[in-house]
């Protein structure tokens, strides 16, 4: 018996929930089960992943694929995809997109003339002679919407910005 609808598990941020439900409620192609990130964190990420995988493996939740709308749920979707074989993002693809350093390394290989200079902060604090020239931007390896990104004009400014960051960043100095 052919499948008339593709059953898709959609993991999304809370603000995107209503949009997805409204967009696909009359779809003749896709049947979305939409789960908000707040529901996932309330259950617990590991428990949600385990329960979802169990449902897929027992065919109690017959999904053909999984999608995600933001960085937190993309990583969760990738784990479920990897463990079940569903169509969806791979952990490698998510990492390549979300980790700025890995993304820049790939960009440097593919489009070297269009990739800005970059350096990992731990390398800078060991040997600042290898750093791009000031002024420069500092960014966390994983963030979105340029949160915690700063323009720094010199070494003193860079160190000052880092001293205002969480303890884990200070350990690099």
C-alpha positions as CSV (number, residue, x, y, z in Angstrom):
1,X,0.0,0.0,0.0
2,X,1.6,3.3,-1.1
3,X,2.2,6.1,1.4
4,X,0.0,9.1,0.6
5,X,1.7,11.4,3.1
6,X,5.3,11.5,4.2
7,X,5.3,11.5,8.0
8,X,7.9,14.0,9.1
9,X,9.1,14.7,12.6
10,X,9.8,18.5,12.8
11,X,11.8,19.8,15.7
12,X,11.6,23.5,16.1
13,X,12.0,26.5,18.4
14,X,8.9,27.6,20.3
15,X,8.4,30.7,18.2
16,X,8.4,28.6,15.0
17,X,5.8,26.1,16.2
18,X,2.7,28.0,15.2
19,X,4.1,28.8,11.8
20,X,5.0,25.2,11.0
21,X,1.6,23.9,12.1
22,X,-0.3,26.5,10.1
23,X,1.9,26.0,7.0
24,X,1.5,22.3,6.8
25,X,-2.0,21.6,8.4
26,X,-3.6,21.3,4.9
27,X,-0.7,19.6,3.2
28,X,-1.6,16.7,1.0
29,X,2.1,15.7,0.8
30,X,3.4,16.0,4.3
31,X,2.1,15.0,7.7
32,X,4.2,16.9,10.3
33,X,4.5,16.0,13.9
34,X,5.9,19.2,15.4
35,X,7.8,19.2,18.7
36,X,8.9,22.5,20.3
37,X,12.4,22.8,21.8
38,X,10.9,23.7,25.2
39,X,9.0,20.3,25.2
40,X,12.3,18.5,24.5
41,X,14.2,20.3,27.3
42,X,11.3,19.7,29.7
43,X,11.4,15.9,29.0
44,X,15.1,16.0,28.9
45,X,17.2,15.8,25.7
46,X,18.5,12.3,26.3
47,X,15.1,10.9,27.3
48,X,13.5,12.6,24.3
49,X,16.1,11.1,21.9
50,X,15.8,7.6,23.5
51,X,12.0,7.7,23.4
52,X,11.9,8.9,19.8
53,X,14.4,6.3,18.6
54,X,12.4,3.6,20.4
55,X,9.2,4.7,18.8
56,X,10.8,4.7,15.4
57,X,12.4,1.3,15.8
58,X,9.1,-0.2,17.1
59,X,7.3,1.5,14.3
60,X,4.9,3.2,16.7
61,X,6.0,6.6,15.2
62,X,6.4,5.8,11.5
63,X,8.4,8.8,10.3
64,X,10.1,8.9,6.9
65,X,12.3,11.9,7.8
66,X,13.2,14.5,10.3
67,X,13.8,18.2,10.0
68,X,15.0,20.9,12.4
69,X,14.7,24.7,12.5
70,X,17.5,25.8,14.8
71,X,20.9,24.8,16.1
72,X,19.8,23.0,19.3
73,X,17.2,20.9,17.7
74,X,19.4,20.3,14.6
75,X,21.9,18.5,16.8
76,X,19.1,16.4,18.3
77,X,17.7,15.6,14.8
78,X,21.2,14.6,13.7
79,X,21.6,12.1,16.5
80,X,18.1,10.6,15.8
81,X,18.9,10.4,12.1
82,X,22.3,8.7,12.7
83,X,20.8,6.1,15.0
84,X,17.7,5.3,13.0
85,X,18.7,5.8,9.3
86,X,15.9,8.3,8.8
87,X,16.3,11.0,6.1
88,X,17.6,14.1,7.8
89,X,20.7,16.0,8.8
90,X,23.8,14.1,9.6
91,X,25.9,14.9,12.6
92,X,28.8,15.8,10.3
93,X,26.7,18.3,8.3
94,X,25.4,19.9,11.5
95,X,28.9,20.3,12.9
96,X,30.2,21.7,9.6
97,X,27.4,24.3,9.6
98,X,27.3,25.2,13.3
99,X,31.0,25.2,14.3
100,X,32.6,28.5,12.9
101,X,36.1,27.1,13.0
102,X,35.3,23.9,11.1
103,X,33.1,25.9,8.7
104,X,36.0,28.4,8.0
105,X,38.4,25.5,7.4
106,X,36.0,24.0,4.8
107,X,35.5,27.5,3.2
108,X,39.3,28.0,3.1
109,X,39.6,24.7,1.1
110,X,36.8,25.5,-1.3
111,X,37.0,29.2,-1.8
112,X,40.4,30.4,-0.4
113,X,40.3,33.8,-2.0
114,X,36.9,34.5,-0.4
115,X,37.5,33.3,3.1
116,X,38.5,35.9,5.7
117,X,41.6,35.3,7.8
118,X,40.8,33.5,11.1
119,X,42.6,32.0,14.0
120,X,41.5,30.0,17.1
121,X,41.9,32.0,20.2
122,X,44.0,29.5,22.0
123,X,46.5,29.8,19.1
124,X,46.5,33.5,19.4
125,X,47.2,33.5,23.1
126,X,50.1,31.1,22.5
127,X,51.6,33.0,19.5
128,X,50.0,36.3,18.6
129,X,52.3,36.8,15.6
130,X,50.1,34.4,13.6
131,X,46.9,36.5,14.2
132,X,45.2,38.5,11.5
133,X,45.8,42.2,11.7
134,X,43.8,44.4,13.9
135,X,41.0,45.5,13.9
136,X,39.3,42.1,13.9
137,X,36.2,40.4,15.1
138,X,36.1,37.7,17.8
139,X,33.3,35.2,17.8
140,X,32.4,32.1,19.8
141,X,32.9,28.9,17.9
142,X,29.2,28.2,18.3
143,X,26.7,30.9,18.5
144,X,24.0,32.4,16.3
145,X,22.9,35.9,15.3
146,X,26.4,37.2,16.1
147,X,25.8,36.9,19.8
148,X,29.0,37.5,21.8
149,X,30.8,38.8,18.7
150,X,33.0,41.8,19.1
151,X,35.1,44.2,17.1
152,X,38.5,44.5,18.8
153,X,41.0,47.2,17.8
154,X,44.1,45.9,19.5
155,X,45.6,43.2,21.8
156,X,44.5,45.0,25.0
157,X,41.0,45.3,23.7
158,X,41.0,41.6,22.8
159,X,42.1,40.5,26.2
160,X,39.6,42.8,27.9
161,X,36.7,41.3,25.8
162,X,37.9,37.8,26.8
163,X,38.1,38.7,30.5
164,X,34.3,39.5,30.3
165,X,33.5,36.1,28.8
166,X,32.5,32.9,30.7
167,X,35.2,31.1,32.7
168,X,35.7,28.4,30.0
169,X,37.0,31.1,27.6
170,X,39.4,32.5,30.2
171,X,41.1,29.1,30.5
172,X,42.5,29.7,27.0
173,X,44.6,32.6,28.2
